[in-house]
């Protein structure tokens, strides 16, 4: 009974967007990744995909 109440209360306070943000940030593997994800979310609310050709840069 308490679990159902807690779930209902959680759904009341957190919207789908909040849940998506928390899920996205929760998937970070370390602190640096978390900072990048926070920055990406603040900039455009979508993850940034970095592309690299693998060529060394001088």
Rosetta blueprint (number, residue, H / E / L):
1 X L
2 X H
3 X H
4 X H
5 X H
6 X H
7 X H
8 X H
9 X H
10 X H
11 X H
12 X H
13 X H
14 X L
15 X L
16 X H
17 X H
18 X H
19 X H
20 X H
21 X H
22 X H
23 X H
24 X H
25 X H
26 X H
27 X L
28 X L
29 X L
30 X L
31 X H
32 X H
33 X H
34 X H
35 X H
36 X H
37 X H
38 X H
39 X H
40 X H
41 X H
42 X H
43 X H
44 X H
45 X L
46 X L
47 X L
48 X L
49 X L
50 X L
51 X L
52 X L
53 X L
54 X L
55 X L
56 X L
57 X L
58 X L
